[in-house]
Amino acid sequence: MSAACSLGGESAPVVQQPAGQQQVAPTPTPTPTPLASEPTPTPTPTPSPLTGRAEAEGIVLRQITACATALGSGGESATAVRIFFDSSYDALTRSWAIQAITTDFAVTLGTWRVDDGGAGVALPRDYAAQQIALGRFTCAYPTVLLDGEPAPPLFADPVTGGSGAAITYASLAALRVWSSIYSCSQDYPSLDSFIGLQDVGGVWLVEGRTDDTSYGLWEVDAATGAVGARDERAQAVEAACGAAPVALIAEQAAVRVWVAVYDCCTPPPSLDNFTATRENTSRWVVEGRGADALNNPVLYGLWLVHTNTGDVSPLDANARATCILSCFQPFQ
Protein backbone atom coordinates (compact mmCIF):
# COMPACT_ATOMS: atom_id res chain seq x y z
CA MET A 1 0.00 0.00 0.00
CA SER A 2 1.45 3.27 -1.05
CA ALA A 3 0.83 6.46 0.88
CA ALA A 4 0.34 9.98 -0.49
CA CYS A 5 2.35 12.65 1.35
CA SER A 6 1.32 16.30 1.63
CA LEU A 7 3.52 19.23 2.55
CA GLY A 8 2.29 21.86 4.90
CA GLY A 9 -1.07 20.27 5.68
CA GLU A 10 -4.03 19.59 3.42
CA SER A 11 -3.53 19.58 -0.33
CA ALA A 12 -5.33 22.25 -2.50
CA PRO A 13 -8.42 21.00 -4.33
CA VAL A 14 -8.06 20.29 -8.00
CA VAL A 15 -10.70 21.82 -10.31
CA GLN A 16 -11.27 19.79 -13.41
CA GLN A 17 -12.89 21.15 -16.63
CA PRO A 18 -15.85 19.10 -17.78
CA ALA A 19 -15.04 16.86 -20.64
CA GLY A 20 -15.33 18.51 -24.08
CA GLN A 21 -15.68 22.18 -22.77
CA GLN A 22 -13.06 24.84 -23.51
CA GLN A 23 -12.50 28.08 -21.61
CA VAL A 24 -13.48 31.22 -23.66
CA ALA A 25 -11.35 34.38 -23.32
CA PRO A 26 -13.31 37.72 -22.83
CA THR A 27 -13.69 39.98 -25.89
CA PRO A 28 -11.80 43.26 -25.35
CA THR A 29 -13.83 46.54 -25.58
CA PRO A 30 -12.74 48.55 -28.67
CA THR A 31 -11.22 51.96 -27.98
CA PRO A 32 -12.76 54.70 -30.24
CA THR A 33 -10.37 56.54 -32.47
CA PRO A 34 -10.56 60.30 -31.69
CA LEU A 35 -11.63 62.56 -34.58
CA ALA A 36 -9.30 65.29 -35.65
CA SER A 37 -10.56 68.60 -34.22
CA GLU A 38 -10.97 71.73 -36.34
CA PRO A 39 -8.29 74.32 -35.69
CA THR A 40 -9.55 77.25 -33.56
CA PRO A 41 -9.41 80.43 -35.66
CA THR A 42 -7.30 83.19 -34.24
CA PRO A 43 -9.49 86.30 -33.74
CA THR A 44 -8.44 89.40 -35.60
CA PRO A 45 -7.51 92.01 -33.01
CA THR A 46 -9.60 95.20 -33.03
CA PRO A 47 -7.33 98.14 -33.70
CA SER A 48 -7.02 100.50 -30.77
CA PRO A 49 -7.99 104.09 -31.56
CA LEU A 50 -5.14 106.55 -31.85
CA THR A 51 -7.42 109.22 -30.40
CA GLY A 52 -8.69 108.05 -27.00
CA ARG A 53 -12.19 108.59 -25.66
CA ALA A 54 -11.17 111.38 -23.27
CA GLU A 55 -9.26 113.20 -26.01
CA ALA A 56 -12.17 112.93 -28.47
CA GLU A 57 -14.67 114.20 -25.88
CA GLY A 58 -12.30 117.06 -25.07
CA ILE A 59 -12.37 118.10 -28.75
CA VAL A 60 -16.18 118.23 -28.64
CA LEU A 61 -16.10 120.07 -25.32
CA ARG A 62 -14.08 122.88 -26.88
CA GLN A 63 -16.78 123.27 -29.55
CA ILE A 64 -19.73 123.42 -27.15
CA THR A 65 -18.28 125.31 -24.16
CA ALA A 66 -19.58 128.73 -25.23
CA CYS A 67 -23.07 127.38 -25.90
CA ALA A 68 -23.16 125.39 -22.67
CA THR A 69 -22.05 128.42 -20.64
CA ALA A 70 -24.74 130.66 -22.16
CA LEU A 71 -27.32 127.90 -21.76
CA GLY A 72 -26.70 127.58 -18.03
CA SER A 73 -26.28 131.21 -17.16
CA GLY A 74 -28.32 133.14 -19.67
CA GLY A 75 -25.12 134.84 -20.75
CA GLU A 76 -24.73 136.74 -17.48
CA SER A 77 -22.02 134.61 -15.83
CA ALA A 78 -19.37 132.05 -16.69
CA THR A 79 -21.12 129.09 -15.08
CA ALA A 80 -21.88 126.33 -17.60
CA VAL A 81 -24.53 123.66 -17.26
CA ARG A 82 -23.38 120.15 -16.37
CA ILE A 83 -23.09 117.87 -19.38
CA PHE A 84 -22.08 114.30 -20.09
CA PHE A 85 -21.02 112.52 -23.28
CA ASP A 86 -22.50 109.40 -24.85
CA SER A 87 -19.57 108.17 -26.96
CA SER A 88 -18.96 105.15 -29.20
CA TYR A 89 -16.04 104.18 -31.44
CA ASP A 90 -16.53 102.73 -34.95
CA ALA A 91 -13.52 100.60 -35.94
CA LEU A 92 -14.66 100.48 -39.59
CA THR A 93 -14.75 104.24 -40.12
CA ARG A 94 -12.10 104.83 -37.43
CA SER A 95 -14.11 107.64 -35.89
CA TRP A 96 -15.89 108.58 -32.67
CA ALA A 97 -19.63 109.40 -32.53
CA ILE A 98 -20.22 111.65 -29.52
CA GLN A 99 -23.49 113.13 -28.26
CA ALA A 100 -23.34 115.92 -25.69
CA ILE A 101 -26.35 115.99 -23.33
CA THR A 102 -27.16 117.83 -20.13
CA THR A 103 -27.11 115.61 -17.06
CA ASP A 104 -30.89 115.95 -16.64
CA PHE A 105 -31.33 114.64 -20.22
CA ALA A 106 -33.33 117.79 -21.03
CA VAL A 107 -31.11 119.47 -23.65
CA THR A 108 -28.80 118.14 -26.34
CA LEU A 109 -25.80 120.09 -27.53
CA GLY A 110 -25.53 118.00 -30.65
CA THR A 111 -24.07 114.80 -32.04
CA TRP A 112 -20.51 115.10 -33.34
CA ARG A 113 -17.95 113.03 -35.23
CA VAL A 114 -14.26 113.04 -34.36
CA ASP A 115 -12.00 111.21 -36.83
CA ASP A 116 -9.34 109.01 -35.27
CA GLY A 117 -5.88 110.53 -35.53
CA GLY A 118 -7.31 113.51 -37.39
CA ALA A 119 -6.76 117.23 -37.03
CA GLY A 120 -8.59 117.50 -33.70
CA VAL A 121 -11.81 118.80 -35.28
CA ALA A 122 -15.37 117.89 -34.23
CA LEU A 123 -17.71 117.61 -37.24
CA PRO A 124 -21.46 118.33 -36.67
CA ARG A 125 -23.90 115.50 -37.35
CA ASP A 126 -27.33 116.96 -36.46
CA TYR A 127 -29.26 120.23 -36.28
CA ALA A 128 -28.03 121.35 -32.85
CA ALA A 129 -24.39 120.60 -33.66
CA GLN A 130 -24.65 122.41 -37.02
CA GLN A 131 -26.01 125.58 -35.38
CA ILE A 132 -23.33 125.51 -32.68
CA ALA A 133 -20.59 124.92 -35.27
CA LEU A 134 -21.75 127.94 -37.29
CA GLY A 135 -21.06 130.16 -34.28
CA ARG A 136 -23.58 132.77 -35.46
CA PHE A 137 -26.07 132.32 -32.63
CA THR A 138 -26.10 132.47 -28.85
CA CYS A 139 -27.70 129.59 -26.97
CA ALA A 140 -30.77 129.88 -24.75
CA TYR A 141 -32.72 127.30 -22.78
CA PRO A 142 -35.47 125.75 -24.97
CA THR A 143 -39.02 126.86 -24.25
CA VAL A 144 -40.53 123.40 -24.84
CA LEU A 145 -39.15 120.07 -23.59
CA LEU A 146 -40.44 116.59 -24.35
CA ASP A 147 -40.39 113.46 -22.22
CA GLY A 148 -37.72 110.99 -23.30
CA GLU A 149 -36.18 113.20 -25.99
CA PRO A 150 -33.62 115.93 -25.34
CA ALA A 151 -34.41 119.23 -27.08
CA PRO A 152 -31.87 121.46 -28.84
CA PRO A 153 -31.20 124.93 -27.44
CA LEU A 154 -32.89 128.00 -28.83
CA PHE A 155 -30.45 129.84 -31.08
CA ALA A 156 -30.79 133.63 -31.02
CA ASP A 157 -29.05 136.19 -33.23
CA PRO A 158 -26.68 138.10 -30.89
CA VAL A 159 -27.30 141.37 -32.79
CA THR A 160 -31.04 141.36 -33.47
CA GLY A 161 -32.07 138.93 -30.76
CA GLY A 162 -34.06 137.01 -33.37
CA SER A 163 -34.50 133.30 -32.78
CA GLY A 164 -33.17 130.66 -35.14
CA ALA A 165 -36.24 128.40 -35.16
CA ALA A 166 -38.93 128.15 -32.51
CA ILE A 167 -40.07 124.68 -33.65
CA THR A 168 -36.98 122.60 -34.40
CA TYR A 169 -38.38 119.05 -34.09
CA ALA A 170 -41.33 117.38 -35.80
CA SER A 171 -42.48 116.20 -32.37
CA LEU A 172 -42.67 119.81 -31.16
CA ALA A 173 -44.86 120.72 -34.13
CA ALA A 174 -47.15 117.79 -33.30
CA LEU A 175 -47.36 119.01 -29.68
CA ARG A 176 -48.44 122.47 -30.88
CA VAL A 177 -51.34 121.08 -32.92
CA TRP A 178 -52.43 118.57 -30.28
CA SER A 179 -52.52 121.15 -27.49
CA SER A 180 -54.47 123.55 -29.74
CA ILE A 181 -57.37 121.21 -30.46
CA TYR A 182 -57.34 118.76 -27.53
CA SER A 183 -59.75 120.63 -25.29
CA CYS A 184 -62.47 120.98 -27.91
CA SER A 185 -62.36 117.48 -29.40
CA GLN A 186 -65.17 115.23 -28.28
CA ASP A 187 -63.00 112.08 -28.12
CA TYR A 188 -59.98 113.76 -26.43
CA PRO A 189 -57.20 112.50 -28.74
CA SER A 190 -53.81 111.41 -27.45
CA LEU A 191 -50.57 113.09 -28.49
CA ASP A 192 -49.42 110.03 -30.43
CA SER A 193 -52.37 110.55 -32.82
CA PHE A 194 -50.44 113.50 -34.33
CA ILE A 195 -47.39 113.05 -36.53
CA GLY A 196 -45.16 115.90 -37.75
CA LEU A 197 -43.62 115.79 -41.21
CA GLN A 198 -40.31 117.29 -42.25
CA ASP A 199 -40.02 121.06 -42.31
CA VAL A 200 -40.38 122.44 -45.85
CA GLY A 201 -40.00 126.15 -46.51
CA GLY A 202 -40.19 127.07 -42.83
CA VAL A 203 -43.49 125.22 -42.26
CA TRP A 204 -44.06 121.89 -40.50
CA LEU A 205 -46.93 119.68 -41.65
CA VAL A 206 -48.82 117.78 -38.94
CA GLU A 207 -51.44 115.10 -39.59
CA GLY A 208 -53.89 114.06 -36.88
CA ARG A 209 -55.39 110.60 -37.36
CA THR A 210 -56.53 107.49 -35.49
CA ASP A 211 -57.99 104.27 -36.91
CA ASP A 212 -61.49 105.75 -36.95
CA THR A 213 -61.06 109.56 -36.73
CA SER A 214 -59.28 112.21 -38.78
CA TYR A 215 -58.26 115.51 -37.19
CA GLY A 216 -57.08 116.96 -40.47
CA LEU A 217 -53.82 118.27 -41.91
CA TRP A 218 -52.24 121.26 -40.19
CA GLU A 219 -49.25 123.52 -40.68
CA VAL A 220 -47.02 124.97 -37.97
CA ASP A 221 -44.77 127.96 -38.64
CA ALA A 222 -41.25 126.92 -37.63
CA ALA A 223 -40.26 130.47 -36.63
CA THR A 224 -43.34 131.53 -34.65
CA GLY A 225 -45.11 128.28 -33.72
CA ALA A 226 -48.39 129.56 -35.21
CA VAL A 227 -50.86 126.77 -36.05
CA GLY A 228 -53.15 126.85 -39.11
CA ALA A 229 -55.60 124.47 -40.79
CA ARG A 230 -54.34 123.03 -44.09
CA ASP A 231 -57.34 121.02 -45.36
CA GLU A 232 -61.15 121.00 -45.00
CA ARG A 233 -61.17 118.51 -42.14
CA ALA A 234 -58.75 120.66 -40.13
CA GLN A 235 -60.90 123.72 -40.87
CA ALA A 236 -63.96 121.89 -39.54
CA VAL A 237 -62.12 120.91 -36.36
CA GLU A 238 -60.90 124.50 -35.97
CA ALA A 239 -64.45 125.82 -36.34
CA ALA A 240 -65.75 123.32 -33.78
CA CYS A 241 -63.07 124.47 -31.36
CA GLY A 242 -64.37 128.01 -31.63
CA ALA A 243 -68.02 127.06 -31.00
CA ALA A 244 -68.09 124.18 -28.51
CA PRO A 245 -67.58 124.22 -24.74
CA VAL A 246 -63.89 123.61 -24.24
CA ALA A 247 -63.43 122.38 -20.66
CA LEU A 248 -66.07 119.74 -20.08
CA ILE A 249 -63.89 117.30 -18.15
CA ALA A 250 -61.17 117.67 -15.53
CA GLU A 251 -58.34 116.67 -17.88
CA GLN A 252 -59.32 119.38 -20.39
CA ALA A 253 -59.15 122.04 -17.67
CA ALA A 254 -55.77 120.75 -16.48
CA VAL A 255 -54.37 120.76 -20.04
CA ARG A 256 -55.33 124.40 -20.53
CA VAL A 257 -53.41 125.51 -17.43
CA TRP A 258 -50.47 123.22 -18.22
CA VAL A 259 -50.04 124.65 -21.72
CA ALA A 260 -50.46 128.22 -20.45
CA VAL A 261 -47.63 128.01 -17.87
CA TYR A 262 -45.37 125.47 -19.63
CA ASP A 263 -42.92 127.95 -21.18
CA CYS A 264 -42.55 129.88 -17.92
CA CYS A 265 -41.11 127.00 -15.88
CA THR A 266 -37.57 125.60 -15.82
CA PRO A 267 -37.61 122.70 -15.98
CA PRO A 268 -41.10 122.58 -17.52
CA PRO A 269 -43.76 120.68 -15.55
CA SER A 270 -45.56 117.55 -16.70
CA LEU A 271 -49.32 117.30 -17.15
CA ASP A 272 -49.44 115.07 -14.06
CA ASN A 273 -48.48 118.10 -11.95
CA PHE A 274 -51.94 119.67 -12.51
CA THR A 275 -55.16 118.56 -10.82
CA ALA A 276 -58.61 119.95 -11.63
CA THR A 277 -61.57 120.05 -9.24
CA ARG A 278 -65.03 121.18 -10.33
CA GLU A 279 -66.16 124.27 -8.40
CA ASN A 280 -69.56 124.44 -10.12
CA THR A 281 -71.09 123.74 -13.53
CA SER A 282 -69.36 126.74 -15.14
CA ARG A 283 -65.76 126.50 -13.94
CA TRP A 284 -62.92 124.37 -12.63
CA VAL A 285 -60.27 125.04 -9.99
CA VAL A 286 -56.86 123.76 -11.14
CA GLU A 287 -53.87 123.41 -8.82
CA GLY A 288 -50.31 123.04 -10.12
CA ARG A 289 -47.95 121.32 -7.70
CA GLY A 290 -44.73 119.31 -8.11
CA ALA A 291 -41.34 118.66 -6.54
CA ASP A 292 -37.75 119.44 -7.47
CA ALA A 293 -34.76 117.06 -7.52
CA LEU A 294 -34.41 117.39 -3.72
CA ASN A 295 -38.12 116.66 -3.24
CA ASN A 296 -38.87 120.24 -2.24
CA PRO A 297 -42.37 121.39 -3.23
CA VAL A 298 -42.74 123.46 -6.39
CA LEU A 299 -45.97 125.43 -6.83
CA TYR A 300 -47.30 126.38 -10.27
CA GLY A 301 -50.26 128.31 -8.91
CA LEU A 302 -53.97 127.98 -8.30
CA TRP A 303 -56.17 128.74 -11.33
CA LEU A 304 -59.76 129.02 -12.53
CA VAL A 305 -60.80 127.55 -15.89
CA HIS A 306 -64.21 128.50 -17.31
CA THR A 307 -66.14 125.61 -18.86
CA ASN A 308 -67.66 127.39 -21.85
CA THR A 309 -64.83 129.69 -22.86
CA GLY A 310 -61.76 127.87 -21.54
CA ASP A 311 -60.44 131.15 -20.14
CA VAL A 312 -57.69 130.70 -17.54
CA SER A 313 -57.63 133.10 -14.58
CA PRO A 314 -55.19 133.31 -11.64
CA LEU A 315 -56.42 132.62 -8.11
CA ASP A 316 -53.32 132.97 -5.91
CA ALA A 317 -50.08 134.96 -5.79
CA ASN A 318 -48.05 132.34 -7.69
CA ALA A 319 -50.57 132.29 -10.52
CA ARG A 320 -50.80 136.10 -10.65
CA ALA A 321 -47.01 136.40 -10.87
CA THR A 322 -46.94 133.92 -13.77
CA CYS A 323 -49.80 135.27 -15.88
CA ILE A 324 -48.15 138.70 -16.33
CA LEU A 325 -45.04 137.18 -17.90
CA SER A 326 -44.52 137.20 -21.67
CA CYS A 327 -43.97 133.42 -21.60
CA PHE A 328 -47.57 132.86 -20.36
CA GLN A 329 -49.57 131.39 -23.28
CA PRO A 330 -53.27 130.86 -22.59
CA PHE A 331 -55.48 129.45 -25.34
CA GLN A 332 -56.83 132.11 -27.64
Secondary structure, 3 states (H helix, E strand, C coil): CCCCCCCCCCCCCCCCCCCCCCCCCCCCCCCCCCCCCCCCCCCCCCCCCCCCHHHHHHHHHHHHHHHHHHHHHCCCCCCCCCEEEEEEEECCCCEEEEEEEECCCCEEEEEEEEECCCCCCEEECCHHHHHHHHCCCEEECCCCCECCECECCEEECCCCCCECCCCCCHHHHHHHHHHHHHHHCCCCCCHHHEEEEEEECCEEEEEEECCCCEEEEEEEECCCCCEEECCHHHHHHHHHHHHCCCCCCHHHHHHHHHHHHHHHCCCCCCHHHEEEEEEECCEEEEEEEEECCCCCEEEEEEEEEECCCCCEEECCHHHHHHHCCCCCCCCC
